[in-house]
Amino acid sequence: MTGRAETPIRVDLAGFAREGRLGDHAELMDLVTLADRLGYGCVWFNEFHFSRDGIPYPSTLLLGAEILARTERLRFGASVLVLPLHHPLLLAEQIAQLDRQSGGRVDIGVGRSTDPASFAALGLDPDEARPRFAEALRVMIAAWTMDMSSNDGPVWPFRNVAVGPPPVQYPHPPLYMAAVSADSIDAAAQLGFPLLYSLEPNEDRQAAPYREALARHGRGPEPLHRSSLSRYVLVAARREAALAQLDDLTQSLNAARARRAAARGAAPPAPRDRAEMLAGYAIAGDPDDCIEQIRALCARHMSRSLRALFSANGLIPMPQAREAMRLFSAQVLPELTVLTPEMELIS
């Protein structure tokens, strides 16, 4: 190995329980308790609604409550909560309760969604997503940080409401934004919120505009440090074995991307090869390779956080993903040095 990292990097988990591929609920609970023992920082789940067969966990916070009850140090992350779909006072209250129940192990990603079907199912106008998001975020922050709060906004007006219990984390659980459009990236930078960088497509469309927006608003590097990158991770004792797994995953991803394009009536995208995957989508190789690649990726974007997709949203079999998680924990995590929540707050 190459020695401990000068800059600590927190490695989280993501990409499980997507599109119904994981299996039964007990398997997921076994997975998160394993992640807790292995020393991963956080496990992230997305909020999607209204698909009977394809979405096993539409209520992210309900899932988080059980995960946090079954674990001791693993954090739970929502990536992301679609704020325009929720009354912000109720959502703030639920998050505060979850933070208190877990002893302060909650991370919250927020976004406004690009799925018009969820808005239509609830009788909401998707064109109102932007103002609803902005108003909801203001309401939630005020509810967490003030004994009594009021709101004069057009969507959720109220006067002198106390939301409790107060969250354990001060002034509230860490907030991240899923921002892709120029105005959303600018809003995140203005507020000093870190980004949850995307993977499909990757962070290239977000990173430069975000840096420019942070500079424009006079922000230092702290939001960049806390912003979370995302990669498929394939690690094996021998480099050749990991790269063979990467080639298999690349074929599966190319097929999946072609199917999604066909469903939209679009031409299939150009297939990726191994070089493109390693350049922008995957960490792959033996443990030393993974350490080097992760350090280089995080240094390039000034980030101290990575969301690792060991199962690639269900495209990699769970036995293989669990084996990789164990090897990564034993030989990669100790070299990166997991960033604790306390270190995050002062970084």
N, C-alpha and C positions, 0 to 999 in steps of 0.2 A: 504494500500500500504506500501512498504518497504522503502521509502525514495529515494532521488535522487542518481543516480549512481555516483561513484567516478570517473570513466572513461567514458566520453561521448561516446555514440554509435549512429552512423548515421544509420537510417533505410530507405532503398530505396525500390522501387517496381520493380518487374520483372515478366515475365511469361504471359503477356497479348498479344493479337493479334498473338498467335502462331497457326499454322496449320488451319487458317481461322475460328477459333472457336468463336471469340469475337462477331461477328455480324457486324453491319454497322459502318461506320466511325464516324458518329455523336455520337454513344455510346462510342467510345474510347475517343473522345474529351471531352465528359461529364465526363468520368472517370478521365482524367488527371487534369481537372480543379477542380474536387473534391479533388484529391490528393494534389493539390496546397493549397487549403483551409485547409486541414487536417494537413499539416505540415510535409509531407514526404520529404526526402532529394532529391531523384532523381528517375526518371523512366528510365528503361533500355530496349532497344530493340535490337534484333539480326539481323544480315545481312544474308539472304538466298536468293538464286536466282533460277529463271527458273522453276517455277511450277505454272501454270495458276490458279489452284483452291486452292492450299494449302498454299500460301504465300501472305498475303494481303499487306505486306509492304517490298518489296525487297530493296527499297532505304531508308536506315535508316536515312540519313541526311535530306532528303526531309520531312520525317515524323517529325524529330526533329525541323525543322524550324517552322512548324505549332504549335507544342506543346509549344515551347518556346514563340511564339507570343501570345498564349492564356493564358499563366501563368505568374506569377509575381516573384515567388521565387523558384519554383520547378526546379531542374536541369534536364538535358537530358543526358543520357548515351548510347553510342553505345557499344554493347557487343556481338560480336566484329565486327570491320571492317576487312575484309579479304584483307590485304595489297597486296598480289601478284596479285590480280585482277584489281588493280587500278594504274594509273600513279600517282606516289607520289607527283609530283608538283601540279597537279590538285586537288588531295585529300587534301593536306595541305592548299591550297587556299580556298577550300570549308569549311573546318573546321575552319580556321581563320575567314572567313566571318560569319559563324554561331556563333562563340564565340563573335564576335563584335556585331552582331545583338541582341544577348541575354544579353549583359552586363556581359559576363563571366560566363555563366551557363552550360558549356559543359564539359562532361567527356568522354574520348575516350579509349575504349578497343581495342586492336589490336591482331591479330592472323594470322596464315597462312592457316587455314582451313584443314579439313579432308575429304572434299567432292570432289572427283575427277570429278563428273559430271559437276560442274561449270567450272572447268579448261577445260574439253573437249569441252563444248559449246563455249568457247572463243578461242579455238585452242591453249591452253597453255599446257605445259608439267607439270603434277603434281609433277614430280621429281624435277622440278626447283622451287618449292614453297619455300623451305628453303632459297636459296640465294636471290630470289626475295624479300622475306619478309625482310631479313637483309638489303638489299640495299634500299628498300623503306623506312624503318624506319630511316635510316641515312639521307636520302634525306629530309624527312619531318621535322626532328628535325633541320637540318641545315636551311631549308627554313623559319622556324619560328623564329630562333634565330639570323640570319645573315641578313644584309641588302641586300647582293648579295651572292649567293651560286653557287657552281659548283659541278659536280659529274663525276668521271672517271669510274664509274662502268659499267659493260658490258650490263646491261639491259636498263638503262635510262641515257646515257651520255648527259651532257649539260654544258654550260659555262656561268657564270655571269648572272644568272636569279634572278630577284627580285620577291618575292611572297608577295602579300599583300591582304588585309590590315593586319597589325600586330595583333596577337591575343590580347585580353584584359588581359587574365591570363598570368602571367609571370612565367617562360619564354615561356610557351605554356600551353594549356589545360592539366589537369592531364591525364597521360597515365597509363593504366593498360594493363597487358598481360594475355591472355588465354593460359597458358602454362601447358602441361601435360607431354611431353617427357622430358627426363633428360637434353638434350641439350637446349630445350626451357626454362626450369626452370633455368638452369645455366645462360642463357643469360639474363633473367629477373633479377636475383640476381646481376649479374655483372653491369647492368645498374641502379640498384636500383629501378626498377619498381615494384609496388604492383601487386599481382595476382587477377584475377577474378576467385575465386575457383568455381569448377563445383559442380553440385548437383546429376546428374545421369551419372556416379557414383559420389560419393561425394568427399570431399576434402582430404580424407585419403591418396589417391595416390599422392597428391601434397605437403602436409604440411611438412612432415619430409624432403624430398629432398630439398625443398625450404629453410628451416631453415639451413640445412647443406651448401647449396650453398651461402647463405648470409654470414655465418660465414667464409667460404672459401675465399670470396671476401672482407672480412673486413667491411661488412656493419653492421650498427647498427639495432635497432628494428623498425625504421620508416617504411620500406616497409611492415613489418608484421602488424603494426598498420593500415596501409591504405588498406591492402588487404581485399577484400570483400567476405564474406561468403554467402551462399545461403541456404534457407530452405523453405519448404511449411509451411504456418502459418495458424493455425486453432484456433481461439479464440472465446470464448462465455462467457456469464455471469456465467454459471454453468460449472464446469469442466466436468461433465458427458456428457453434450451436445457436447462440443468440442471433447471429445474422441470418441463419436459416429460418429461425422463427420470425424474424422481421420480414423476410421475403414472403413467407406464408401470409402474414398479416397484411402486407401490401397488396397481395392478390385479393384478399377478402375485402379490403377497403375499396379497391378499384371496382370490384363487382358491386358493392353496396352503393357507391357513388353513381355508377351507371344506372342502377335500378331507381334511385331517387330522381335522377334526371329524366328517365323514361316516364316516371309517374307524373312529372310536371310537363311532359311533352317537349322536353328540351333535348338537345344533342348531348351525348355522353361527354364528360370532361376528359381531357387528356390523362391517360393513366400515369400514375407516379411510379418511379423506380426506387431502388435502394438509396441512391445518392440523394434524391429529393426528400425521401423520408428522413434520412439522417440530418439533412440540412435544416429541415423546418418542422418536423412532426414527431420524431422518435428519438429516444435515448436507447442505444442498443450496444451490447458487447459484454465483455467480462466485467467484473466489479471495477477494476482500474479504469477501463474505458468509460464506464458510466460516471464515475467520479469526475473524470476529466471533462466529459461532455456537459454534465450538469453545471460544473463550475464555470465553464466557458459561456454557456447559455445565460446563466444568472448574471455573470459579469457584463455580458453584452447589453442586458436590459436593466442593470443596476437593481436586480430583484434579489430577495432573500427567501423566496417561497416558490415551491413547485408542487403542482397537483399531478400525481403519477397515476396513469391509467394502465394498471397491470392486466386488466381483463379486456381493455379496448372496447368498452361498452358491450361486452358479451361476445366479441369475435374471437377472443382467446379463451380456451376451456379453463374452467375454474381450477382444476388441479394444477395446471401449468402456471396460472396466475398466483396461486398460493405458494407454490414452490419458489417462484421468482420473488415474491414478497419476503419470504424467509431469508433467501440468500442476500437480497438487498439490505435487509435489516441487519444481518450479521456482518457484512463486509463493506457496505456503502454508507449507511447511515452514520456509523461512528466516525467516518472520515469527514463527513459534511458538517456534523454537529447540529443536532436538531435545535431550532430556535424556539425557546419557550415563550408563552404568552407574556410573561413579565419582561423578557428581553425585547419583545416586540414593542411594548408600550414606551420604552425609553430609547429605541433605536432611532 
